[in-house]
Amino acid sequence: MQSTKNHDDRIAQMTFASVYPHYVTKVEKKGRSKAELHQVIQWLTGYDELMVQQQIEDQSTFLQFFEQANLNPQAHLITGVICGYRVEEIENPLTQQARYLDKLVDELAKGRKMEKILRTG
């Protein structure tokens, strides 16, 4: 994907705290739990629930959030379209990581089985 510098910069400066409530709302509205959301976040980033809360309290930008994360080595297995872009074709690493998270949240909300979301089965 050819994204613009403006688009990539906007994602880098967006705070995780500003997006997190939307993730919670999206998954809960579809009958999934906050605990499942945290399981997905932990799989991708290595952050446990306390670390996620700390990122929220610190008002970490997505740049900071992903710089401090321990990205799952299987993250490259996340494929498909999110926000009109194929995640595997996104060239900017930070934008791609943010879209990985969006894609996992989307899969959770759509009722996909956890082992499929976590690329284990």
URSULFEN-V337851 format. One record per pair of residues at least 4 apart in sequence whose C-alpha atoms are under 7 Angstrom apart, sorted by the first residue. I is the first residue (numbers start at 1). J is the second residue. Records with the same first field share a line. If there is no record, write none. Layout:
# URSULFEN-V337851
I: J + J
This chain:
# URSULFEN-V337851
1: 85 + 89 + 90 + 91
2: 91
3: 7 + 8
4: 8
5: 9
6: 10
7: 11
8: 12 + 95
9: 13
10: 14
11: 62 + 95
12: 61 + 62 + 63
13: 61 + 62 + 63
14: 61 + 62
15: 19 + 59 + 60 + 61 + 62
16: 20 + 56 + 59 + 60 + 61 + 62
17: 56 + 59
19: 23
20: 24
21: 25
22: 26
23: 27 + 105
24: 28 + 34
25: 29
26: 30 + 109
27: 31 + 32 + 33 + 108 + 109
28: 32 + 33 + 34
30: 109
32: 36 + 109
33: 37
34: 38
35: 39
36: 40
37: 41
38: 42 + 49
39: 43
40: 44 + 104 + 118
41: 45 + 47
42: 46 + 47 + 48
43: 72 + 118
44: 71 + 72 + 75
45: 69 + 70 + 71 + 72
46: 69 + 70 + 71
47: 51 + 52 + 69
48: 52
49: 53
50: 54
51: 55
52: 56
53: 57
54: 58
55: 59 + 60 + 65
56: 60
60: 64 + 65
61: 65
62: 66
63: 67 + 94
64: 68
65: 69
78: 100
79: 86 + 87 + 88
80: 86 + 87
81: 85 + 86 + 87
82: 86 + 87 + 99 + 103
86: 90
87: 96 + 99 + 100
90: 96
92: 96
93: 97
94: 98
95: 99
96: 100
97: 101
98: 102
99: 103
100: 104
101: 105
102: 106
103: 107
104: 108 + 117
105: 109
106: 110
107: 111 + 112 + 117
108: 112
112: 116 + 117
113: 117
114: 118
115: 119 + 120 + 121
116: 120 + 121
